[in-house]
Amino acid sequence: MTFPTIQLPQRALMLARGVISTPKASYFSLPILIALTVFMAVSETPGILRDWTINQNPVRLDDGDISNGKCSTRKGFFTNCSAHLNYVYKGQSYEKDIEIMFVDAHAGDYETDLVISGDHPELATLSLGIEKLWNRIITLAAFVALLGGACIAMVFQILRIWRARAQLRHPAQLVPVPVEITAFDRRRKRLTVTYADKIAGRKTGRVAHTRFEPGQEPLLVGEKDGKTVALAVWHGSTALPVLLDERLERIDMTAGERATILAPLGAELAAHPPELVAQGKKGPSIKARLARFVLVILLIIGGVIGYWLWYVTSAASQFTSPGMDINNMMPAPLNRWGCDQLKKRFGDQRAPFGCAASDFTSWK
């Protein structure tokens, strides 16, 4: 699909200052993301390292005291457990407050014991923390990767905008290109526009932001898939295109040159002048939404059953999470079959949650 364009003078041209702007949200959301990333790493890493050390030589204490134990679940599967531990080992008394976080689909209470390190008895935790150790490692890694990745992406975006603004200080050849306006906001007589290079030319898909002064409007040339299309220009090798205003005042030219350039475009758009209006997007039908919902549910069920089959037949440990919880939630016949498969491989070891008898150790 082609859109009306303009013919600019074949010489290096200057653009006005500040035609590419940095979203204000970036300046306060970036510190928040960095703080969240640091908080997650600092708060969870020591506990994971502690339990990793304990897991090298764990000693279960039957006479240890676990008090103020509490687990809370947020968003359905983010579980946070805390407890106060009080124990005596080889005549030495210890008190510890511990907290662990993991992802789990468990329903009901947790059964746990007090475990210490045989090499470092001052290190203590809950057996639940040992059982969920890899779960906790993966959860922390996922959080840090997502938050850290968002931080890096935002820093890269800010640096790219700063570099583009530095390049715009020098004249360069300008090449017109249609861009898609993805969002706009009119506030205090100023127009803020977000646009993306995804229609023609280089088609980088990059998103940029700009603010128009009172009385200025973007140079609109059409519509595509419910989104307004406007004209921008590539400034030499700058990484982001610059959105033009309808009077071309952002380009350093004479009034006569602007009038000559805009005349053919105005004649071409006279019959159907495009407007910058919010386009309502028609959502999918109720039937389509229901079909998607059912498909998602079936995929989740299939994934859970597949993971459960892998756990009971192939997992390297009977304490693999969340396999234990899924097996426990299975109907009695399936739970029995799953426990039988686990017992064939781990019958000489302690039974996992979901397969344990009333003593929480032997197989049921």
C-alpha positions, -999 to 999 in steps of 0.1 A, spaced: 0 0 0 14 34 -10 7 68 5 11 104 -8 45 118 -2 65 150 -7 96 159 -27 122 177 -6 152 197 -19 182 176 -28 205 192 -2 214 188 34 187 202 56 185 211 93 156 199 116 143 218 146 156 209 180 136 187 203 117 169 175 124 135 191 115 134 228 121 109 256 89 97 273 87 112 308 77 78 321 112 64 313 129 87 338 109 75 368 101 39 357 137 31 350 148 37 387 118 17 399 127 -12 377 164 -11 388 153 -9 424 130 -39 420 158 -59 403 183 -51 430 157 -58 458 148 -92 443 185 -102 440 195 -89 474 165 -103 493 164 -138 477 201 -147 469 214 -150 505 186 -175 513 192 -195 482 230 -197 489 223 -207 525 200 -235 515 224 -246 487 251 -249 514 227 -268 537 217 -291 509 253 -303 505 251 -320 539 216 -317 554 208 -328 589 171 -331 599 164 -321 635 134 -338 651 136 -318 683 139 -284 667 112 -258 672 94 -241 643 73 -212 654 53 -184 637 53 -204 605 32 -188 578 28 -192 540 9 -168 518 1 -171 481 -3 -142 457 -17 -143 422 -26 -179 426 10 -194 426 36 -169 441 42 -184 476 61 -167 504 68 -187 536 84 -174 568 92 -190 602 112 -186 634 136 -215 640 149 -224 675 172 -255 679 201 -269 699 229 -288 682 259 -303 700 251 -282 731 249 -249 712 216 -230 710 206 -212 678 177 -190 667 170 -180 631 143 -162 611 140 -175 576 119 -166 546 116 -183 512 98 -176 480 88 -200 453 62 -207 426 37 -233 435 1 -244 427 -3 -260 461 -36 -259 479 -37 -263 517 -11 -264 544 26 -274 540 43 -300 561 79 -292 568 108 -300 592 138 -281 605 170 -288 586 206 -276 593 239 -280 577 261 -307 591 292 -287 582 279 -253 593 253 -259 621 246 -222 623 229 -224 589 193 -236 593 162 -237 570 129 -255 564 129 -288 546 104 -271 523 131 -247 513 154 -276 503 126 -294 484 118 -262 465 155 -251 460 156 -254 422 121 -239 420 134 -209 440 166 -206 418 146 -207 386 120 -182 400 147 -157 411 165 -161 377 133 -155 358 124 -124 379 159 -109 376 161 -117 338 127 -101 331 133 -70 353 169 -67 343 160 -72 306 134 -44 309 160 -21 325 185 -28 297 159 -23 270 148 10 285 184 22 289 191 13 253 160 32 241 170 63 261 206 62 247 193 57 212 171 88 215 200 108 229 222 97 201 196 105 175 190 140 190 228 146 188 229 136 151 199 159 144 221 190 153 238 187 119 223 191 85 218 160 64 198 147 34 162 140 43 142 111 30 104 111 34 88 79 49 52 71 60 49 61 97 21 46 117 8 67 146 2 43 174 -9 67 201 -14 104 208 -24 126 237 -37 161 237 -29 179 270 -25 216 278 -28 225 242 2 203 233 0 172 213 22 142 222 25 115 195 40 80 195 47 66 160 64 35 146 84 29 114 67 -2 101 51 8 67 78 15 41 114 23 36 137 8 62 108 -6 82 128 -9 114 97 -13 136 113 12 160 90 34 181 96 71 187 79 100 205 75 136 197 57 167 211 41 193 189 39 230 200 4 246 204 -11 250 169 11 224 153 -3 191 139 14 161 123 14 158 85 -12 131 79 -14 112 46 -38 83 51 -49 53 72 -38 17 74 -55 -11 95 -74 15 116 -42 35 124 -35 70 111 -5 73 88 17 104 88 49 115 70 82 115 87 118 118 74 150 99 78 178 123 87 209 107 72 219 76 92 199 86 123 184 56 141 149 71 144 127 89 119 114 124 127 77 131 124 68 162 103 43 189 111 16 198 85 33 231 76 69 216 75 81 241 101 103 214 115 125 216 85 148 246 79 135 259 45 121 291 31 83 298 31 83 295 -7 99 261 -6 74 249 19 44 261 -2 58 245 -33 63 212 -16 29 211 1 8 222 -29 8 188 -47 2 170 -15 -27 192 -5 -44 187 -39 -40 149 -36 -56 148 -2 -83 174 -8 -110 148 -15 -104 128 16 -83 147 41 -71 123 69 -78 132 105 -60 124 137 -88 107 157 -88 78 181 -97 47 162 -119 22 180 -108 -13 175 -135 -40 171 -128 -69 194 -133 -105 187 -168 -120 189 -180 -138 220 -177 -171 202 -141 -164 192 -133 -154 228 -149 -185 242 -130 -207 217 -97 -190 227 -105 -195 264 -113 -232 259 -81 -236 238 -60 -220 266 -76 -242 292 -70 -274 271 -33 -263 266 -29 -258 303 -45 -291 311 -24 -309 285 8 -292 298 0 -301 334 -8 -338 326 24 -340 304 45 -326 332 29 -350 357 36 -380 335 72 -369 332 75 -364 370 61 -398 380 80 -417 353 112 -399 346 120 -371 372 155 -374 387 141 -368 422 108 -377 439 109 -342 455 107 -323 422 83 -293 424 56 -287 413 53 -324 403 46 -334 439 17 -309 442 2 -319 408 4 -356 418 -13 -348 451 -41 -330 434 -48 -359 409 -79 -381 414 -72 -410 438 -67 -436 410 -42 -414 391 -25 -404 423 -22 -441 433 -7 -450 399 17 -420 400 29 -430 435 34 -466 424 56 -453 395 76 -432 419 79 -460 445 94 -483 419 123 -459 415 126 -443 449 110 -469 472 141 -471 494 140 -433 501 116 -409 519 82 -406 502 74 -372 487 44 -350 494 13 -366 479 26 -402 483 35 -401 520 17 -419 548 5 -403 580 40 -402 594 50 -380 564 80 -402 557 70 -437 546 51 -445 514 13 -449 516 
